Amino acid sequence: MEEFSLIIRPAKNVLGALRLPGDKSISHRYAMLAAIARGTTRLRNFSTGADCASTVGCIHQLGCAVRKHPDGMLEIDGCEQLAAPAQSLDCGNSGSTMRMLSGILAGQNFSCRLHGDESLSRRPMARIMTPLRLMGAEITAAAGDRPPLEIHGGKLHGIGYTTPISSAQVKSAILFAGLFATDETSVEEPHRTRDHTEQALRAFGAELSRSRNRVSVRGGQKLTAIEAVVPGDISSAAFFLCASALFPGSNLVIENLLLNPTRASLLDVLKILGARISVINLEEHHGELVGTVKVEHGKLTGVTIEGAQSVALIDELPVLAAIGPYTRDGVEIRDAKELRVKESDRIALVARNLRAMGAECEERDDGLRVPGNQKLRGAEIDSGGDHRIAMAFAVAALGAEGESVIHGAESARISFPEFFTMLESVVER
Ligand code: S3P
């Protein structure tokens, strides 16, 4: 993908109504489970991001027929038996694809290789390699625990595993492998992570049990295809919700938005900060809460995000830090060391870009402290090729004095190709 830069001019406010493409986390899971389910799964409002396209590409390489209809509906024919891929599976920029698919591949009767782009090739994989090896799979990585991975799948047995870090990707890889294992597999996590895998497994017909932070699945269960509309991505909505909270006179409505409580902490944080938020039309689809959210400006005070909340907000932390200077008392983020091993070192890049905009901020090993009541000036923003950094600083740029240039703006395509166009459609100047 060719790199490009975009100019963002300051905004007066944010006004309008939006419907967003399907949630990335749910799209990955539905596509992967569709691949191993009996029958044809039909998915509407599937994520338009390149990451989910990587997952779909991989399941196609594994022998599943995939059809995209002119109205955008995705049809996936499940395979009773996945096929050994002729070539290395290309996971692109997507850690979710590599880590979660590894769980399924660990239980297959063939060997395969998974690779990714430069950013993914730097990301740690020991977190999935260790438990999948304990279940009986043979997995090797090129250098230490970095991709590419070679997986020699086979007979798996259930384990009881406590993850050292709270990661939904790791939990999902283990539960997916658990479907192919003898007896039961349980995963316990220090803090509860997003539960889309549990909801999706139930939607496809599997039974799971949960007790506090431990979830268990019995091996040998068969899945059945579903028809679903993927709810709008709340991590993509985060940029609009934060932008709307910033400016007096803003009023933004987002329909069909994912509101699963394990993902919707941003709404609580924005309320604590002082934004005016209301939720209507709540419905449940395949275990996922969906609704319409309205956000209006309120005077933003300050917030400290730590512990379980940092885990729940892991993808929204860059944009929360980026609006920190516009609050009265600032935004402090703790217990978020994982941000250093995302698509980029998000702590370092947030700090660097805030400073480029003239803000003071304190970078810490596991987070940041961004003092409030600071004016930002337009600047050259380095996205580091990371979609969430590019979009977070587009939001910061709306409140700055003067124009900003977002370098590496094309990275938005990883999760949200429509972002910049949609932003212009609701920003008033
Ligand atoms: C995801 C989990 C999170 C998140 C990522 C998507 C998921 O990663 O950052 O964007 O869909 O399970 P970790 O599980 O590594 O924290």
Residues whose N, C-alpha, C, O or C-beta is under 5 A from the ligand:
A	BS01	S3P	S25 S96 S166 S167 A168 Q169 V170 I314 D315
